[in-house]
Amino acid sequence: MFYQRFTFRLISRLLVINLLGYLLFYLIKNTQLWFTIIGVALILLCTIISLWFYINEIRSDINRFILAVKTRDHTLNFKNKVTKGSFPELYESFGDILQVHKQIRLEQEAMFQLIKTILEQVPVGVIVVNNTNEEENEEVAFFNQAASNLLGVPAYKYWHRLKQHLPGFATEVEQILTGGKRFLELKIQDKLIQLSTEVIPLNLYGKNYTIISFQNIKDEIEQKETEAWNRLIGVISHEILNSITPISSLSDTINKMVTDKKNLTEDEMDDLKTALQTIQRRSSGLLDFVKDYRLIAELPTPNLESHTIGEILKHIKVLMQPFAKVKNVVLDVEQTSSKITIQLDLKLIEQVLINLITNSIYAVENSNQPYINVNYRLENTKVYIDVTDNGKGIDADDLEKIFVPFYTTRKNGSGIGLTISRNIMKMHRGSIEVISTPGEGTTFSLVFNYV
């Protein structure tokens, strides 16, 4: 009601105070009614104190509301003040705000429990460490069941306890505390596990956290190794059979030709020479095949030195430009003045680029305007050297096979160039990526880490 409103109560109190003050002034100035003067003075004092308490009550309610918000106290309510207070809209707003705040808190708690439940169910180990300046006080904020099972330890509360139990794991993690991935092998309870580990540093509300996630990829690696060996054995078996079958057949033919014969006719001699030449040729092919296999297995260790991208591109331009001209192919090598420097073995990387450009030259043989572009690009922490051609492209089915040793789609190709190239890039802690559209062209990219 109106008479309960703050404005009415405040104005009425102020009017009473002013009237009493005027009356007290008048009595003191014009009369000597001291009892009356004292009575009016006391009434005035009580009215002023009442006004102070009235205003202070409102200030106290506001402070209680602010404190409730700060401390997330959802038990406070202003229902009585909504009906009896001087500011019903204000107290009603206080109640609404506290209710919304409570709802948000409940939703956050529900989302936290959902995420926690998900992380507990996933087969990936997750450890979250609350970083502090003192190592012994670094608390483990989260330690899921998968992490406990993979590492064979209980869910420790402090990081230093885990470090004492698994120093090898902790040391590997500390190598990439600023962020990154690492592959490591651990022996847990006499069982060797292979972990793919990733560390992500995170800052939330002024606190530093380290998120450590890892999973056992031993089974996946073994499966991939088995698949790779099966493909390799298939290719090797095919190549050996292609050489051994005619050798065996011709050997049997020669044996029949010379058995129980002391002299051979001229035609038989010619057939014998042809058979022996074929055996010799196929034996040489088989010997070359074995040499290629040894070449893949016995790559030299890279001698890493600092080289600029421009230097690499200049070298490859000088090396490959004459061969491209002979094949009537336009070889465009760009940005040969780049000063970006990376660590690599120049001879080995040149060999990789020679392999890729040679493949591209053969890929553009039937193109109307054969063109090869060699360029580089810098993306985040990676340097890419791209070899792009407008050739026939690579079918999607072949993209997964082109790095398998001895697999080739080119006539007279050995099938080891891309395998060697990929192994060289792995030794440089890099990789080879390929994007191809049949009928339009192909891009091979050498990917280097750049810090």
ZIZI-V580142 format. One record per residue. N is the residue number from 0. RES is the residue in three letters. PHI is phi in degrees with one decimal (NA if undefined). OMEGA is omega as a letter, one per 20 degrees, with the letter a starting at -180 (999 if undefined). D_CENTER is the distance of its C-alpha to the mean C-alpha in Angstrom with 2 decimals. Layout:
BEGIN
n=<N/N>
res=<RES/RES>
phi=<PHI/PHI>
omega=<OMEGA/OMEGA>
d_center=<D_CENTER/D_CENTER>
END
This chain:
BEGIN
n=<0/1/2/3/4/5/6/7/8/9/10/11/12/13/14/15/16/17/18/19/20/21/22/23/24/25/26/27/28/29/30/31/32/33/34/35/36/37/38/39/40/41/42/43/44/45/46/47/48/49/50/51/52/53/54/55/56/57/58/59/60/61/62/63/64/65/66/67/68/69/70/71/72/73/74/75/76/77/78/79/80/81/82/83/84/85/86/87/88/89/90/91/92/93/94/95/96/97/98/99/100/101/102/103/104/105/106/107/108/109/110/111/112/113/114/115/116/117/118/119/120/121/122/123/124/125/126/127/128/129/130/131/132/133/134/135/136/137/138/139/140/141/142/143/144/145/146/147/148/149/150/151/152/153/154/155/156/157/158/159/160/161/162/163/164/165/166/167/168/169/170/171/172/173/174/175/176/177/178/179/180/181/182/183/184/185/186/187/188/189/190/191/192/193/194/195/196/197/198/199/200/201/202/203/204/205/206/207/208/209/210/211/212/213/214/215/216/217/218/219/220/221/222/223/224/225/226/227/228/229/230/231/232/233/234/235/236/237/238/239/240/241/242/243/244/245/246/247/248/249/250/251/252/253/254/255/256/257/258/259/260/261/262/263/264/265/266/267/268/269/270/271/272/273/274/275/276/277/278/279/280/281/282/283/284/285/286/287/288/289/290/291/292/293/294/295/296/297/298/299/300/301/302/303/304/305/306/307/308/309/310/311/312/313/314/315/316/317/318/319/320/321/322/323/324/325/326/327/328/329/330/331/332/333/334/335/336/337/338/339/340/341/342/343/344/345/346/347/348/349/350/351/352/353/354/355/356/357/358/359/360/361/362/363/364/365/366/367/368/369/370/371/372/373/374/375/376/377/378/379/380/381/382/383/384/385/386/387/388/389/390/391/392/393/394/395/396/397/398/399/400/401/402/403/404/405/406/407/408/409/410/411/412/413/414/415/416/417/418/419/420/421/422/423/424/425/426/427/428/429/430/431/432/433/434/435/436/437/438/439/440/441/442/443/444/445/446/447/448/449/450>
res=<MET/PHE/TYR/GLN/ARG/PHE/THR/PHE/ARG/LEU/ILE/SER/ARG/LEU/LEU/VAL/ILE/ASN/LEU/LEU/GLY/TYR/LEU/LEU/PHE/TYR/LEU/ILE/LYS/ASN/THR/GLN/LEU/TRP/PHE/THR/ILE/ILE/GLY/VAL/ALA/LEU/ILE/LEU/LEU/CYS/THR/ILE/ILE/SER/LEU/TRP/PHE/TYR/ILE/ASN/GLU/ILE/ARG/SER/ASP/ILE/ASN/ARG/PHE/ILE/LEU/ALA/VAL/LYS/THR/ARG/ASP/HIS/THR/LEU/ASN/PHE/LYS/ASN/LYS/VAL/THR/LYS/GLY/SER/PHE/PRO/GLU/LEU/TYR/GLU/SER/PHE/GLY/ASP/ILE/LEU/GLN/VAL/HIS/LYS/GLN/ILE/ARG/LEU/GLU/GLN/GLU/ALA/MET/PHE/GLN/LEU/ILE/LYS/THR/ILE/LEU/GLU/GLN/VAL/PRO/VAL/GLY/VAL/ILE/VAL/VAL/ASN/ASN/THR/ASN/GLU/GLU/GLU/ASN/GLU/GLU/VAL/ALA/PHE/PHE/ASN/GLN/ALA/ALA/SER/ASN/LEU/LEU/GLY/VAL/PRO/ALA/TYR/LYS/TYR/TRP/HIS/ARG/LEU/LYS/GLN/HIS/LEU/PRO/GLY/PHE/ALA/THR/GLU/VAL/GLU/GLN/ILE/LEU/THR/GLY/GLY/LYS/ARG/PHE/LEU/GLU/LEU/LYS/ILE/GLN/ASP/LYS/LEU/ILE/GLN/LEU/SER/THR/GLU/VAL/ILE/PRO/LEU/ASN/LEU/TYR/GLY/LYS/ASN/TYR/THR/ILE/ILE/SER/PHE/GLN/ASN/ILE/LYS/ASP/GLU/ILE/GLU/GLN/LYS/GLU/THR/GLU/ALA/TRP/ASN/ARG/LEU/ILE/GLY/VAL/ILE/SER/HIS/GLU/ILE/LEU/ASN/SER/ILE/THR/PRO/ILE/SER/SER/LEU/SER/ASP/THR/ILE/ASN/LYS/MET/VAL/THR/ASP/LYS/LYS/ASN/LEU/THR/GLU/ASP/GLU/MET/ASP/ASP/LEU/LYS/THR/ALA/LEU/GLN/THR/ILE/GLN/ARG/ARG/SER/SER/GLY/LEU/LEU/ASP/PHE/VAL/LYS/ASP/TYR/ARG/LEU/ILE/ALA/GLU/LEU/PRO/THR/PRO/ASN/LEU/GLU/SER/HIS/THR/ILE/GLY/GLU/ILE/LEU/LYS/HIS/ILE/LYS/VAL/LEU/MET/GLN/PRO/PHE/ALA/LYS/VAL/LYS/ASN/VAL/VAL/LEU/ASP/VAL/GLU/GLN/THR/SER/SER/LYS/ILE/THR/ILE/GLN/LEU/ASP/LEU/LYS/LEU/ILE/GLU/GLN/VAL/LEU/ILE/ASN/LEU/ILE/THR/ASN/SER/ILE/TYR/ALA/VAL/GLU/ASN/SER/ASN/GLN/PRO/TYR/ILE/ASN/VAL/ASN/TYR/ARG/LEU/GLU/ASN/THR/LYS/VAL/TYR/ILE/ASP/VAL/THR/ASP/ASN/GLY/LYS/GLY/ILE/ASP/ALA/ASP/ASP/LEU/GLU/LYS/ILE/PHE/VAL/PRO/PHE/TYR/THR/THR/ARG/LYS/ASN/GLY/SER/GLY/ILE/GLY/LEU/THR/ILE/SER/ARG/ASN/ILE/MET/LYS/MET/HIS/ARG/GLY/SER/ILE/GLU/VAL/ILE/SER/THR/PRO/GLY/GLU/GLY/THR/THR/PHE/SER/LEU/VAL/PHE/ASN/TYR/VAL>
phi=<NA/-63.1/-71.1/-94.9/-71.2/-61.3/-63.0/-63.2/-64.2/-67.6/-64.1/-63.0/-65.6/-64.1/-62.3/-60.7/-62.1/-66.7/-63.4/-63.2/-66.1/-65.0/-64.0/-64.2/-63.5/-64.7/-64.5/-67.3/-79.0/-111.6/-135.4/-125.5/-82.6/-67.3/-64.9/-65.6/-61.3/-64.0/-61.5/-63.8/-62.7/-65.6/-62.4/-62.0/-62.7/-63.5/-64.2/-64.1/-63.6/-61.8/-63.8/-64.4/-64.1/-62.7/-68.4/-65.4/-62.1/-65.2/-60.7/-64.5/-63.8/-64.8/-64.0/-62.6/-63.9/-62.6/-64.3/-63.4/-67.2/-64.2/-90.9/57.5/-89.5/-98.6/-86.4/-69.9/-145.1/-123.6/-62.9/-65.6/-71.2/-66.1/-93.3/-114.7/-75.9/-82.6/-123.3/-60.5/-65.0/-64.6/-67.3/-67.0/-65.7/-56.4/-62.3/-64.4/-62.6/-63.0/-68.2/-63.6/-61.5/-64.7/-64.6/-61.7/-61.3/-66.4/-65.3/-63.3/-65.0/-64.9/-64.6/-61.6/-65.1/-63.9/-63.1/-62.2/-63.8/-61.3/-64.8/-72.7/-89.7/-68.1/-81.8/-104.4/-72.3/-131.6/-127.7/-116.1/-108.8/-86.7/-76.8/-133.7/-68.8/-98.5/-60.8/-71.0/-101.7/-73.6/-86.7/-91.0/-75.3/-151.8/-147.9/-80.5/-66.1/-62.5/-64.2/-63.8/-70.1/-66.2/-89.8/67.4/-133.1/-72.7/-76.3/-65.6/-89.5/-125.2/-64.3/-65.0/-68.6/-65.1/-63.9/-65.6/-78.4/-129.2/-62.4/-63.5/-63.9/-62.6/-63.4/-63.1/-64.9/-66.6/-69.2/-125.3/-61.7/-80.6/116.4/146.3/-117.1/-154.0/-104.7/-143.3/-113.6/-130.1/-104.7/-111.9/50.4/63.2/-123.6/-83.5/-121.0/-116.4/-110.6/-95.5/-114.2/-130.8/-120.7/-127.0/-78.2/-145.5/-117.5/-128.1/51.6/80.3/-109.6/-95.6/-124.6/-122.4/-99.2/-112.7/-121.7/-156.1/-147.2/-80.8/-109.8/-59.1/-64.2/-64.9/-63.4/-61.9/-64.5/-65.0/-62.7/-62.1/-62.8/-64.5/-64.9/-62.2/-64.7/-64.8/-62.8/-62.6/-66.5/-63.0/-60.5/-61.9/-66.8/-66.8/-63.6/-60.7/-89.8/-72.1/-58.1/-66.8/-63.2/-64.0/-64.3/-68.2/-62.4/-64.0/-63.3/-62.4/-60.0/-67.8/-67.3/-98.8/-66.8/61.2/-124.8/-95.7/-130.7/-117.2/-76.0/-63.1/-65.2/-65.0/-64.6/-63.8/-63.1/-64.4/-62.0/-61.2/-64.4/-66.6/-64.5/-64.8/-60.3/-63.2/-65.0/-69.8/-65.8/-64.1/-61.5/-66.8/-64.9/-62.7/-60.0/-64.6/-63.1/-62.0/-62.4/-65.6/-62.9/-66.4/-78.3/-121.1/-68.1/-70.2/-70.6/-62.0/-99.3/-75.7/-140.4/-79.4/-138.9/-85.3/-60.7/-59.7/-62.8/-62.4/-67.1/-62.8/-60.6/-69.9/-66.2/-64.0/-69.8/-100.7/-60.2/-61.8/-63.7/-64.4/-64.0/-59.6/-89.3/59.3/-112.1/-82.1/-107.3/-108.5/-107.0/-101.9/53.8/-76.0/-103.7/-60.6/-104.2/-64.1/-112.3/-136.5/-90.0/-162.6/-95.4/-59.5/-65.0/-68.3/-68.2/-60.6/-62.7/-62.4/-65.7/-61.5/-60.0/-67.6/-68.0/-61.4/-59.6/-65.5/-60.8/-72.4/-72.2/-99.2/-55.3/-100.1/-81.4/-66.1/-126.4/-59.2/-145.9/-130.5/-119.0/-118.0/-147.5/-136.9/-147.5/-116.6/-130.0/53.8/-107.2/-124.3/-110.5/-114.1/-105.8/-102.0/-116.7/-116.4/-129.9/-108.7/-83.6/-74.9/78.7/-124.1/-63.9/-59.0/-66.7/-82.4/-58.8/-80.8/-109.1/-64.7/-94.2/-73.8/-54.7/72.7/-86.4/-148.1/-106.7/-101.4/-63.6/68.3/-82.0/-83.9/78.4/-115.9/-59.3/-70.2/-62.9/-62.4/-61.4/-65.1/-63.5/-63.1/-66.2/-63.4/-67.9/-93.7/58.4/-122.2/-159.1/-118.1/-115.4/-136.7/-127.9/-143.9/-122.5/-53.4/87.8/-117.8/149.8/-141.6/-126.6/-100.1/-123.6/-88.2/-110.3/-114.8/-75.7/-133.1/-111.2>
omega=<a/a/r/a/a/a/a/a/a/a/a/r/r/r/r/r/a/r/r/r/r/r/r/r/a/a/a/a/a/a/r/r/a/r/r/a/a/r/r/r/r/r/r/r/r/r/r/r/r/r/a/r/a/r/a/r/r/r/r/r/r/r/r/r/a/r/r/r/a/a/a/r/a/a/a/r/a/a/r/a/r/a/a/a/a/a/a/r/a/a/r/r/r/a/r/a/r/r/r/r/r/r/r/r/r/r/r/r/r/r/r/r/r/r/r/r/r/a/r/a/a/a/r/r/r/r/r/a/r/a/r/r/a/a/a/a/r/a/r/a/a/a/a/a/r/r/r/a/a/a/r/a/r/r/a/r/a/a/a/r/r/r/r/a/a/a/a/r/a/r/r/r/a/r/a/a/r/r/r/a/a/r/a/r/r/r/a/r/r/r/a/r/r/a/r/a/r/r/r/r/a/r/r/r/r/r/a/r/r/r/a/r/a/r/a/a/a/a/r/r/r/r/r/r/r/r/r/r/r/r/a/r/r/r/a/r/r/a/a/r/r/a/a/a/r/r/r/a/a/r/r/r/a/r/r/a/a/a/r/r/r/r/r/r/a/r/r/r/r/r/r/r/a/a/r/r/r/r/a/a/r/r/r/r/r/r/r/r/r/r/r/r/r/r/r/a/a/r/r/r/a/r/a/r/a/r/r/r/r/r/a/a/r/a/a/r/r/a/a/a/r/a/r/r/r/a/a/r/r/r/a/r/a/r/r/r/a/a/r/a/r/r/r/r/a/a/a/r/r/r/r/a/r/r/a/a/r/r/a/r/r/a/a/a/a/r/a/r/a/a/r/r/r/a/r/r/a/r/a/a/a/r/a/r/a/r/a/r/r/a/a/a/a/r/a/a/a/a/a/a/a/r/r/a/r/r/a/r/a/r/a/r/a/a/r/a/a/r/r/a/r/r/r/r/r/r/r/a/r/a/r/r/a/r/a/r/a/r/a/r/a/r/r/a/r/a/r/r/a/a/999>
d_center=<63.48/64.43/66.29/63.15/61.07/60.03/61.80/65.09/65.00/64.14/66.81/69.42/68.79/68.93/72.19/73.72/72.70/74.22/77.41/77.82/77.24/79.82/82.23/81.82/82.44/85.51/86.95/86.51/88.08/90.96/91.82/92.23/91.05/88.94/88.17/86.95/84.98/83.32/82.57/81.01/79.00/77.66/76.76/74.98/73.06/72.03/70.91/68.72/67.22/66.61/64.80/62.65/61.75/61.05/58.59/57.09/56.47/54.30/52.43/51.93/50.53/48.00/46.99/46.66/44.42/42.14/42.02/41.20/38.22/37.02/37.50/36.33/39.80/40.37/43.86/45.60/47.48/50.06/51.88/55.29/54.72/53.82/57.37/59.29/57.36/58.07/54.68/53.96/51.31/49.55/49.66/48.56/45.54/44.85/44.90/42.62/40.07/40.14/39.79/36.78/35.23/35.92/34.42/31.17/31.08/31.72/29.02/26.46/27.71/27.55/23.94/23.08/24.99/23.31/19.74/21.15/22.86/19.82/17.84/21.04/21.25/17.84/17.93/14.84/15.95/15.02/16.71/16.91/19.01/21.14/21.42/24.95/26.91/28.63/26.64/29.15/28.72/24.96/24.89/22.47/21.96/20.52/20.78/20.57/22.83/20.30/19.41/23.17/23.86/21.30/22.41/25.99/26.55/27.62/25.54/26.37/26.97/26.38/23.75/26.54/27.98/24.88/24.81/28.46/27.99/24.92/25.00/23.05/20.01/20.32/20.78/17.64/15.60/17.56/16.61/13.06/14.21/13.07/9.37/7.62/7.91/11.49/13.86/17.09/20.35/22.44/25.96/26.44/30.05/30.96/28.12/25.41/21.88/18.76/15.60/11.96/10.90/7.99/9.44/8.96/12.30/13.93/17.40/19.46/23.14/23.58/22.17/19.30/17.15/14.70/12.56/12.42/11.25/12.52/14.29/17.15/16.56/20.08/21.58/19.01/19.45/23.19/23.25/21.49/23.83/26.75/25.94/25.58/28.84/30.58/29.74/30.78/33.94/34.77/34.61/36.52/39.08/39.64/40.17/42.46/44.44/44.94/46.56/48.32/49.93/52.11/52.88/54.08/56.02/57.66/58.48/60.25/62.10/63.24/64.36/66.51/67.89/69.15/70.18/73.95/74.48/76.22/76.14/73.74/74.64/73.23/71.01/69.73/68.98/67.00/65.02/64.45/63.21/60.82/59.45/59.02/57.28/54.85/54.20/53.67/51.26/49.15/49.23/47.96/45.16/44.20/44.39/42.11/39.63/39.65/39.26/36.18/34.68/35.44/33.91/30.52/30.81/32.17/29.97/30.67/28.30/26.92/28.83/26.24/27.80/26.96/27.61/27.19/25.84/29.33/31.00/29.02/29.79/33.43/33.89/32.58/34.72/37.81/37.13/36.43/38.55/41.84/40.54/39.11/42.49/44.39/42.35/42.91/39.21/38.03/35.34/33.78/31.79/30.53/29.60/31.35/31.86/28.23/27.96/24.21/24.23/22.02/22.87/24.10/27.16/29.02/31.15/28.42/26.28/29.56/30.19/26.89/27.76/31.32/30.19/28.07/30.83/33.48/31.77/31.54/35.24/36.25/34.06/35.92/39.38/40.47/38.97/41.53/39.98/37.70/35.05/32.13/29.91/27.93/25.75/22.65/20.02/17.68/14.37/12.34/12.18/13.17/16.79/17.88/21.46/22.51/25.61/26.77/30.00/32.06/33.13/33.41/29.71/28.30/28.73/25.78/27.28/27.47/23.90/22.84/25.87/26.18/24.38/26.65/29.38/32.68/31.50/32.82/34.04/36.18/39.78/40.51/36.82/35.88/32.38/30.96/29.83/26.32/25.95/27.02/24.81/21.63/22.81/23.52/20.06/18.59/21.09/19.77/16.19/15.47/15.76/17.89/16.97/19.85/20.81/24.40/26.92/30.17/33.07/31.12/29.20/26.17/23.52/22.16/19.51/19.18/15.75/16.12/14.10/15.84/16.08>
END
